[in-house]
């Protein structure tokens, strides 16, 4: 089961900052994009989405 994570920030974070924050979830986790890059998912090494 995936979890949605929503962060309220004063301004929109840049893409590099957002990806770094997701990747900080753990070195064994990866990132994938869906919906033409509109949704970024944090995934297990096997590719199973954990959050988006």
Secondary structure by P-SEA (a helix, b strand, c coil): cbbbbbbbccccccaaaaaaaaaccccccccccccccccccccccccccccc
